[in-house]
Amino acid sequence: MSFEVDWEQLLDDSSLNSTITQRLDNFVQSLSLPSYLQDLQILDFQLGNVPPKCKLKSLTDPHPEIEPNPHQNDIQALVELEYCGDMVLSLQVSLVLNYPGDRFMTLPVKVTISQLRLHCLCLVAHLASKLQTLFSILCDINNDNNDLEETISNTSTTATQHQPWGSSAPLQRMAVVQSLNIETEIGDNVSSGQDRASTLRNVDKLEQFLLAKFKDFIRNEIGWPNMITFDYNSDEEEDGKDQDPTANGTEETD
């Protein structure tokens, strides 16, 4: 069953964009950079205006590894997600030329990552009792795979029964990203032929490095057993404070 995502509401949610940007920034800051790079940082992240295509595969109670003691209003969905949107991630990095000597030249480079394509089976669990929604990618879906429904069925069986997930295939082999585009913009012109050759080689290495690390980020951050958790408790608490500064943890509902 296909359904539409209220993408406009997500775009209006500043906390979502902030959460993703913060995770990206934390990931970037934790990277060990090669000798030809320094000062890698996030400039901007835009979720884009094109929503993913989603097909609902099943609705069940949350898996025990998600919530051992689910509330009657807690629910888990398995969703086939296909995304080819206009998300844009901009980064800045300094490209270091180590020829003819160490740190002989440093060039500012702006990197833009776009045209991301994903096709995967995802888990979305809404825990009403905890005011949380959890999102995780379970496995890739190959567009040319004749056994598409079998792949989904096998993963769905694991997800809806009391079977351990852990690192079993196909989760262990997830690629997640089918394709993306990387554009680099060098801040300074290089006149010397030798310097230009070194720059172009390093730009190529830079793009390959960022491609690998961006794929690692998605797989490591939201590939099972890792997930993004959207916690609405703070919002509820802030709303409660705005409504009644003397409230002592008690909510009023219409």
N, C-alpha and C positions, 0 to 999 in steps of 0.2 A: 504494500500500500504506500503510495507516494503522499507526501505532505509538504507544505510550504513553511519555511522558517521566517519568522517576523524579523527580517534582517535589519529593518529600520530601527527597531527597538534595541537591537544589539549595538548598532552604530551610535545610538544616543546614550548608551551605557558607558560613561567615562571610566568607571571602575574596571570594566572588561579590558579596554584598550590599555589602561594603566597597568593592570595585572600582567598582560602579555608583554608589554614593553619592559616592565621590571624584571620579568623572568629572562627575557632576551639579554638585558643589560647584565644581570647576574652571571649568566652563562658566558657572555663575552669577556667579562672581567676575570673569570676563572680560567680562561684559556692560557696555555703556555705557547707564546708566539715564537715562530721561527726567527732566525737572525735577520731576515730581510724585512721584518715587520715590527712596528711599535705603535703604541698609543691607539689601539683599536677601540672604537666607541660607537654607540648607537646614536644616530642623528634624529631619525623619525621612524614611526611605524604607523601605517594606515591599513585598517582592515579591509577597505575597499567596499564598493557598492554592489558587487555581484554576489548573490548568495549561493551556497552549495545546493546541489540536488540531493534530496534525502528520500530514502525508501525505508519504511518501517518493516522490520523482519519479525520481531516478536515483542511481546509485553509480558513481563513476569515479575515475581517478587525479586528483590535484590539478591544477588549471589552471596553466599555466606562470607566470602572474602571481602565483599563490599560492606555488608551490614549483617553481623551474626544474628541479631535480634530485631528484625524489621518491624516497623509499625504498620498497621493496616493500610495506611495511606502512602507508604513508601512504594516506589515502583521503579522498575528497570526496563529500559528499551534497548534492543539491538537495532542499529540503524546502518544501512548501506549509504555511505557518503561519497559523493563525487564532486570534486571542487576544481574549477578552472576559472578563477576569478581575477580581480584586479588588485589584490593585496600588494602593498609595496613596503619594503624595508630598506631604509637608507643607513649606511654606515660610513664612518670616516676612519682612515688609517694612514700611517706614515710609511712610505715605501723606502727602505734603506738600501742604498747601493754600497756594497762592500768592496768595490773595485775602483781604482787600483789600491785602495787601502780601506781599513775598517771604518765604516760609517762615513765613507767619502762624500756621500750626498744623501739628503733626505727629501723626499717628494711627498706632498700631501695628495691623497687619493680618495675620491668619493666613490663608494660602491652602492649600486642600486640592485636589489634583488626583487624580481617580479615574475609574473606569469607562472605562478605555482600551480602544479597539478597533483591532485591526490585522488585515489579511489580506494576506499578501505571500509572495513567493517568496524563500527564504533560501538562503544557501550556508553549509554547515558543513564545514570541513576539519579533519581530525585528522591532525596530523603526528607520528606515533609516534617518528620519528627525532629530533625536537626537543622532544618532550614538550610539545606545544602544540596547542590547539584554537582555530580561528579562526571567527568568526561575522560574517556581513554580510548585509544586505538588498539583494536585486538589483532587485526591482520590485514595484509594487503589484499586487494582484489585486482587480478590481472584482466585488463580489458579484452585480451585475446584468449582468455582461459575458457575452454569449452565446459569445464567442470565448475563454473561459477557458483551454481546453486549448491553443488556438493560441498564446496569450500565453506560457503555460508552456513550450510546445514550442520557440518561437522563442528564449526566453531560455536554455533548456536546451541548445540547439544551440550558442549562443555560448559557454556555460560549459563544454561538454565537448569542443569543438574548439579548435584553436590559433588562435583569433580574438581580436583585442584587444577589451577591454571599454571602457575609457576612459569618456567622457561621452556615449556614444551613447544615443538614445532606446531604451526608455522610462526608463532609469535617471535621465536628466537631469531628468525631470518628476515624480520620486517625491514623493508627498504623505506616504506611510507611515501617518500617523495618520488613521483614518477618523472617529473621534469620541472625545471625552473630556468629563469633567465638571469644572468649576471652582467651588468654593465659597469665599466670602470671609467672614471673621468680623472685624468691626471692634472693636478693644479698648475704645474710648471712645465714649460716646453724644454726639451732636452736637445741641444744643438749638436753635441758631439756624437759621431757615429757609434763609438764604443759605448758611450753612456746610454744611447738610445737602445742599442741591442740588449744591454744589461737590464734596462728598464722594462722592455717588452717581455723578456724572459721572466722577470720577477712579477710582472702583472699577470702573466699566465699562471705562475705558481700561486699567486695570491687568489685568483679566481678558483683554482682547484682546491685550495685550502679552505676557503669560505664555503664552497659547495659541500665539501665533506663535513665541515663543522655544523652547517645549517641543517643538514640531514640528521646528524647526530643529535642536535638540539631537539628536533621534533620527535625522533625516536626515543630519546632518553627522558624527555619531559612528559610526553603524553602517550608513549607506547607502553602497553601493559607490562608490568604492574604499576607503572607510574601514571599519574593522571592529574588533570587540573581540577581543583575543587573551588566552586563558587559558593562562598559562604555569605548568607544574607543576614546573619545574626547581628553584625555591626550596624547594618542599615536599619534593622528593626529597633535596635537600641537607640540609635540616633533619632529615629522618628518618635520613639517614646519620650525621649528627653525634650524634643521640641514641643510635643503635645502637653506634657505635664512634668515640669522640672522637679516636682516633689514625688513623682512616681517611684516606687521602690521595687522595680522589676515586674510590675503588673501591667499587662496590656489590656486596652479597651478595644472592643470590636463593635462594629455597627450591627 
